[in-house]
């Protein structure tokens, strides 16, 4: 039997990874905003990254 604390959660991560930053840029484009924050409450403490992406209609 596998206990829940022995399984890694797909929602937990130790650090902010490049795919998280890419996903934030996609969200920023979708909501037509220029600035977003990535926040990770990891085991070593809180990590915050501010991402700036100039929204331009029709660009990715």
Backbone torsions as a table, in degrees:
resi	resn	phi	psi	omega
1	UNK	NA	133.8	178.8
2	UNK	-99.4	124.7	177.1
3	UNK	-84.3	151.2	-175.5
4	UNK	-59.6	-33.5	-179.3
5	UNK	-74.3	-11.9	178.8
6	UNK	-89.2	-19.9	-179.5
7	UNK	-90.5	136.0	174.1
8	UNK	-72.3	136.4	178.9
9	UNK	-82.4	137.5	178.4
10	UNK	-68.5	-15.9	-179.6
11	UNK	-91.4	-9.6	-179.9
12	UNK	-97.4	140.6	176.0
13	UNK	-147.1	149.0	-178.2
14	UNK	-78.3	-27.0	-177.0
15	UNK	-147.8	167.1	175.2
16	UNK	-79.6	124.3	-175.4
17	UNK	-102.7	162.2	-178.7
18	UNK	-56.9	-35.1	-179.9
19	UNK	-67.8	-26.6	175.0
20	UNK	-67.9	-40.4	178.7
21	UNK	-66.8	-40.0	177.5
22	UNK	-62.5	-43.5	178.9
23	UNK	-62.9	-39.2	177.5
24	UNK	-62.3	-42.6	177.7
25	UNK	-60.3	-41.1	177.6
26	UNK	-62.6	-42.8	176.9
27	UNK	-62.8	-42.9	179.5
28	UNK	-61.0	-40.8	176.8
29	UNK	-64.0	-41.8	-177.4
30	UNK	-64.7	-36.7	-178.1
31	UNK	-100.2	6.6	175.1
32	UNK	58.6	47.4	177.9
33	UNK	-120.2	158.3	-177.2
34	UNK	-100.6	-25.0	-172.2
35	UNK	-127.8	138.0	176.2
36	UNK	-144.1	162.4	178.6
37	UNK	-120.1	138.4	168.8
38	UNK	-108.7	127.2	-178.7
39	UNK	-125.7	128.4	178.0
40	UNK	-124.5	122.0	176.5
41	UNK	-96.3	74.7	-175.8
42	UNK	-86.5	177.3	-178.4
43	UNK	-65.9	-24.0	179.6
44	UNK	-89.8	-1.7	-178.5
45	UNK	127.1	-169.7	-177.5
46	UNK	-89.5	134.4	174.6
47	UNK	-117.6	130.5	178.9
48	UNK	-126.6	130.6	174.9
49	UNK	-124.7	131.6	175.9
50	UNK	-99.6	126.9	179.4
51	UNK	-113.7	132.6	177.0
52	UNK	-116.6	127.7	178.0
53	UNK	-141.7	114.1	-178.2
54	UNK	-67.0	114.7	179.1
55	UNK	-75.0	127.6	174.5
56	UNK	-130.6	120.2	180.0
57	UNK	-55.3	133.6	179.1
58	UNK	86.0	-2.8	177.7
59	UNK	-110.5	163.3	178.4
60	UNK	-116.5	NA	NA
